[in-house]
Amino acid sequence: MSNNDDTPPAHPGKILADELAELAMSPADFAAALSIPVATAEALLAQRIGITPELVLLISHYFGTTARFWTDLQNAYDLHVAECKHGAAIAAQIKPLPTRPIPIAGEPEPATTPSN
């Protein structure tokens, strides 16, 4: 998930906290609605834990959204954190494979020029 500006992706807990604030719903009420421990809801809303696949299913069902919406949020956040934490070291350590096109399903193969 990419954004066009330099704003880092939001943690799913931040999205949920904002939504619950609009609904005037407490973390305890949210936890009860999902049948999860209050501590789990509080940790997620405080962005101390990520959204697990089980939580994704519960939350998407509760809010009537797709599971993909929540997994995409978590993946974008996790990738951003990993890039910030490890991106420079990986770029310095790993030599990229020489450039060659990677075929994409459903797209024509790129033209190649014969080498002499």
NUVOBA-820612 format. One line per field, with one value per residue: residue number from 1; residue in three letters; chain; x, y, z of N, C-alpha, C in turn. Coordinates in Angstrom, 2 decimals. Layout:
<recs>
num [NUM,...]
residu [ALA,...]
chaine [A,...]
n.x [X,...]
n.y [Y,...]
n.z [Z,...]
ca.x [X,...]
ca.y [Y,...]
ca.z [Z,...]
c.x [X,...]
c.y [Y,...]
c.z [Z,...]
</recs>
This chain:
<recs>
num [1,2,3,4,5,6,7,8,9,10,11,12,13,14,15,16,17,18,19,20,21,22,23,24,25,26,27,28,29,30,31,32,33,34,35,36,37,38,39,40,41,42,43,44,45,46,47,48,49,50,51,52,53,54,55,56,57,58,59,60,61,62,63,64,65,66,67,68,69,70,71,72,73,74,75,76,77,78,79,80,81,82,83,84,85,86,87,88,89,90,91,92,93,94,95,96,97,98,99,100,101,102,103,104,105,106,107,108,109,110,111,112,113,114,115,116]
residu [MET,SER,ASN,ASN,ASP,ASP,THR,PRO,PRO,ALA,HIS,PRO,GLY,LYS,ILE,LEU,ALA,ASP,GLU,LEU,ALA,GLU,LEU,ALA,MET,SER,PRO,ALA,ASP,PHE,ALA,ALA,ALA,LEU,SER,ILE,PRO,VAL,ALA,THR,ALA,GLU,ALA,LEU,LEU,ALA,GLN,ARG,ILE,GLY,ILE,THR,PRO,GLU,LEU,VAL,LEU,LEU,ILE,SER,HIS,TYR,PHE,GLY,THR,THR,ALA,ARG,PHE,TRP,THR,ASP,LEU,GLN,ASN,ALA,TYR,ASP,LEU,HIS,VAL,ALA,GLU,CYS,LYS,HIS,GLY,ALA,ALA,ILE,ALA,ALA,GLN,ILE,LYS,PRO,LEU,PRO,THR,ARG,PRO,ILE,PRO,ILE,ALA,GLY,GLU,PRO,GLU,PRO,ALA,THR,THR,PRO,SER,ASN]
chaine [A,A,A,A,A,A,A,A,A,A,A,A,A,A,A,A,A,A,A,A,A,A,A,A,A,A,A,A,A,A,A,A,A,A,A,A,A,A,A,A,A,A,A,A,A,A,A,A,A,A,A,A,A,A,A,A,A,A,A,A,A,A,A,A,A,A,A,A,A,A,A,A,A,A,A,A,A,A,A,A,A,A,A,A,A,A,A,A,A,A,A,A,A,A,A,A,A,A,A,A,A,A,A,A,A,A,A,A,A,A,A,A,A,A,A,A]
n.x [0.86,0.71,1.32,0.78,1.95,4.32,3.40,3.43,2.05,-0.95,-1.29,-3.37,-4.67,-4.83,-6.62,-8.86,-9.15,-9.81,-12.24,-13.78,-13.86,-15.46,-17.81,-18.33,-17.54,-16.25,-13.05,-13.58,-16.25,-15.95,-14.26,-16.03,-17.98,-16.59,-15.94,-13.40,-10.47,-10.33,-7.81,-6.50,-7.91,-7.32,-4.52,-4.28,-5.64,-3.96,-1.82,0.14,0.18,-0.09,-2.62,-4.06,-4.67,-7.02,-8.20,-8.62,-10.68,-12.75,-13.05,-13.57,-15.97,-17.57,-17.58,-18.48,-16.76,-14.22,-11.99,-9.59,-9.17,-8.32,-6.07,-4.46,-3.98,-2.45,-0.28,0.85,1.63,3.45,5.39,6.34,7.48,9.48,11.00,11.93,13.42,15.21,15.79,17.95,20.24,19.82,19.87,22.54,23.84,22.88,23.36,21.70,20.04,21.19,19.62,16.65,13.71,10.76,8.27,4.83,1.78,-0.63,0.25,1.96,5.05,8.12,9.91,12.98,16.37,18.53,21.72,25.02]
n.y [-1.16,2.04,5.50,8.78,10.98,11.91,10.94,8.73,5.39,4.73,3.10,0.27,0.31,3.02,3.92,2.49,3.55,6.21,5.79,4.60,6.73,8.52,7.11,7.26,5.15,3.06,1.48,-0.81,-1.37,-1.89,-4.12,-5.92,-6.12,-7.52,-9.79,-10.07,-9.84,-6.95,-5.86,-6.61,-5.14,-2.54,-2.51,-2.77,-0.45,1.45,1.11,-0.71,-3.33,-5.31,-5.91,-8.98,-11.94,-13.20,-11.09,-9.38,-10.72,-10.59,-7.77,-6.87,-8.14,-6.99,-4.22,-4.36,-4.35,-5.29,-8.03,-7.74,-4.97,-4.35,-6.03,-4.99,-2.43,-3.11,-4.45,-2.40,-0.63,-2.24,-2.75,-0.17,0.39,-1.59,-0.78,1.72,0.90,-1.09,-0.68,0.94,-0.47,-2.93,-2.13,-1.34,-3.73,-5.80,-6.80,-5.90,-8.09,-8.37,-6.18,-7.33,-7.99,-8.79,-11.03,-10.17,-11.48,-11.77,-9.63,-8.56,-10.10,-8.34,-6.81,-8.09,-7.44,-8.99,-10.20,-9.57]
n.z [0.00,-0.95,-0.50,-1.85,-0.73,1.81,4.17,6.83,6.90,8.72,11.86,12.36,14.84,15.44,13.50,14.35,16.97,16.38,15.05,17.09,18.86,17.43,17.56,20.20,21.83,24.30,25.04,26.56,25.92,23.21,23.33,24.58,22.59,20.66,21.97,23.22,25.34,27.46,27.83,25.48,23.54,24.46,24.15,21.37,20.48,21.56,20.00,20.67,20.02,17.04,14.54,14.53,12.46,13.48,14.95,12.80,11.42,13.33,13.68,11.06,10.56,12.55,11.88,9.30,7.14,4.74,5.31,4.06,3.97,6.60,6.88,4.88,5.91,8.21,7.02,5.43,7.43,8.91,6.92,6.48,9.00,9.05,6.85,7.73,9.93,8.98,6.30,5.19,6.02,4.76,2.07,1.92,2.41,0.70,-2.56,-5.45,-7.78,-11.13,-13.46,-14.83,-16.60,-14.80,-15.38,-15.49,-14.65,-17.18,-18.66,-21.64,-22.65,-22.18,-24.87,-26.06,-26.89,-29.18,-28.16,-29.33]
ca.x [0.00,1.57,0.61,1.45,2.71,5.29,2.74,3.55,0.75,-1.49,-1.46,-4.80,-5.20,-5.14,-7.87,-9.92,-9.34,-10.55,-13.61,-14.47,-14.11,-16.64,-18.98,-18.38,-17.47,-15.07,-12.33,-14.26,-17.43,-15.42,-13.82,-17.22,-18.64,-15.81,-15.65,-11.96,-10.09,-10.18,-6.38,-6.17,-8.48,-6.54,-3.19,-4.44,-5.99,-2.78,-0.81,1.20,0.17,-0.66,-3.90,-3.83,-5.72,-8.28,-8.79,-9.09,-11.99,-13.71,-13.26,-14.21,-17.37,-18.26,-17.76,-19.01,-15.73,-13.53,-10.79,-8.45,-8.97,-7.54,-4.74,-3.68,-3.51,-1.38,0.89,1.47,2.29,4.60,6.41,6.93,8.34,10.65,11.82,12.60,14.34,16.21,15.94,19.28,21.20,19.60,20.37,24.00,24.35,22.42,23.58,20.55,20.21,21.26,18.30,15.97,12.28,10.02,6.96,3.63,0.69,-1.61,0.87,2.85,6.47,8.86,10.77,14.40,17.23,19.55,23.08,25.99]
ca.y [0.00,3.20,6.76,9.72,11.95,11.28,10.60,7.29,4.72,4.69,1.81,-0.05,0.73,4.45,3.99,2.01,4.51,7.34,5.33,4.42,8.07,9.05,6.36,7.40,3.77,2.85,0.24,-1.93,-1.69,-2.49,-5.48,-6.73,-6.36,-8.50,-10.92,-10.16,-9.20,-5.50,-5.57,-6.74,-3.96,-1.36,-2.59,-2.49,0.96,2.24,0.77,-1.52,-4.62,-5.26,-6.58,-10.38,-12.44,-13.41,-9.77,-8.90,-11.32,-10.02,-6.35,-6.68,-8.55,-6.01,-2.95,-4.57,-4.06,-6.50,-8.40,-7.20,-3.58,-4.32,-6.63,-4.02,-1.39,-3.65,-4.72,-1.12,-0.12,-3.10,-2.53,1.14,0.25,-2.38,0.07,2.72,0.23,-1.95,-0.40,1.43,-1.56,-3.91,-1.54,-1.35,-5.10,-6.71,-6.34,-6.32,-8.94,-7.53,-5.84,-8.13,-7.82,-9.87,-11.08,-9.95,-12.26,-11.03,-8.57,-9.13,-10.16,-7.21,-7.14,-8.16,-7.28,-10.05,-9.74,-10.04]
ca.z [0.00,-1.11,-0.54,-2.73,0.04,2.70,5.42,7.11,7.03,10.08,12.53,12.44,16.14,15.34,12.73,15.25,18.06,15.82,14.77,18.37,19.41,16.72,18.02,21.66,22.34,25.13,24.75,27.22,25.11,21.97,23.69,24.81,21.30,19.91,22.88,23.43,26.61,27.43,27.68,24.05,22.87,24.86,23.53,19.94,20.31,21.93,18.99,21.27,19.31,15.70,14.35,14.15,11.56,14.21,15.19,11.50,11.16,14.28,13.41,9.75,10.71,13.39,11.17,7.96,6.14,4.30,6.06,3.30,4.39,7.84,6.66,4.10,6.84,9.05,6.17,5.07,8.64,9.21,5.91,6.76,10.18,8.64,5.96,8.57,10.84,8.34,4.87,4.82,6.22,3.69,0.83,1.97,2.52,-0.35,-3.93,-6.25,-8.95,-12.33,-13.96,-15.84,-16.36,-14.14,-16.05,-14.69,-15.22,-17.96,-19.46,-22.66,-22.31,-22.75,-26.00,-25.74,-28.05,-29.19,-27.88,-30.34]
c.x [0.90,0.72,1.44,2.20,3.66,4.71,2.88,2.16,0.34,-1.53,-2.96,-5.44,-5.57,-6.45,-9.05,-10.21,-10.13,-12.01,-14.40,-14.78,-15.34,-17.92,-19.22,-18.40,-16.17,-14.33,-13.01,-15.50,-17.02,-14.98,-15.01,-17.92,-17.92,-15.53,-14.15,-11.64,-9.94,-8.72,-5.94,-6.68,-7.66,-5.17,-3.26,-4.72,-4.83,-1.59,0.38,1.27,-0.42,-1.97,-3.62,-4.91,-7.06,-8.97,-9.34,-10.49,-13.07,-14.07,-13.97,-15.68,-18.16,-18.58,-18.34,-18.05,-15.15,-12.35,-9.56,-8.16,-8.04,-6.16,-3.87,-3.15,-2.32,-0.12,1.60,2.23,3.56,5.73,7.10,7.90,9.62,11.58,12.59,13.71,15.50,16.54,17.35,20.32,21.06,20.15,21.89,24.57,24.03,22.64,22.39,20.95,20.31,19.87,17.85,14.49,11.67,8.64,5.82,2.49,-0.30,-1.04,1.80,4.30,7.18,9.75,12.22,15.19,18.28,20.93,24.02,27.21]
c.y [1.22,4.46,7.77,10.80,11.20,10.95,9.11,6.66,4.64,3.25,1.52,0.37,2.20,4.65,3.58,3.00,5.72,6.98,5.19,5.77,8.69,8.38,6.52,6.03,3.60,1.59,-0.98,-2.35,-2.38,-3.92,-6.40,-7.08,-7.44,-9.77,-11.17,-9.52,-7.69,-5.13,-5.67,-5.53,-2.72,-1.35,-2.28,-1.01,1.88,1.95,0.03,-2.90,-4.39,-6.02,-7.98,-10.83,-12.68,-12.09,-9.17,-9.43,-10.73,-8.57,-6.13,-7.10,-7.50,-4.72,-3.12,-4.18,-5.38,-6.78,-7.79,-5.76,-3.53,-4.94,-5.69,-2.90,-1.89,-3.90,-3.43,-0.54,-0.92,-2.89,-1.19,1.07,-0.51,-1.55,1.10,2.08,-0.45,-1.59,0.01,0.32,-2.62,-3.39,-1.55,-2.76,-5.97,-6.08,-6.82,-7.22,-8.03,-7.36,-6.80,-8.01,-9.04,-9.89,-10.90,-10.66,-11.36,-9.91,-9.20,-9.12,-8.95,-7.68,-7.15,-7.98,-8.36,-9.46,-10.34,-10.57]
c.z [0.00,-1.03,-1.31,-1.99,0.96,4.07,5.69,7.25,8.50,10.59,12.58,13.77,16.16,14.59,13.62,16.37,17.57,15.58,16.07,19.02,18.75,17.20,19.52,22.33,23.11,24.69,25.37,26.43,23.80,22.24,23.90,23.50,20.50,20.71,22.99,24.78,26.44,27.22,26.22,23.28,23.19,24.21,22.04,19.71,20.66,21.00,19.59,20.64,17.92,15.66,13.81,13.17,12.26,14.51,13.90,11.22,12.07,13.92,12.08,9.82,11.49,12.62,9.76,6.86,5.65,5.21,5.38,3.70,5.59,7.66,5.83,4.98,7.66,8.23,5.78,6.26,8.94,8.21,6.13,7.94,9.81,7.76,6.78,9.41,10.12,6.90,4.46,4.96,5.13,2.38,0.77,1.90,1.31,-1.71,-4.77,-7.41,-10.16,-12.94,-15.04,-15.55,-15.68,-14.80,-15.05,-15.38,-15.96,-18.79,-20.48,-22.17,-22.90,-23.89,-25.54,-27.02,-28.02,-28.92,-28.91,-29.69]
</recs>
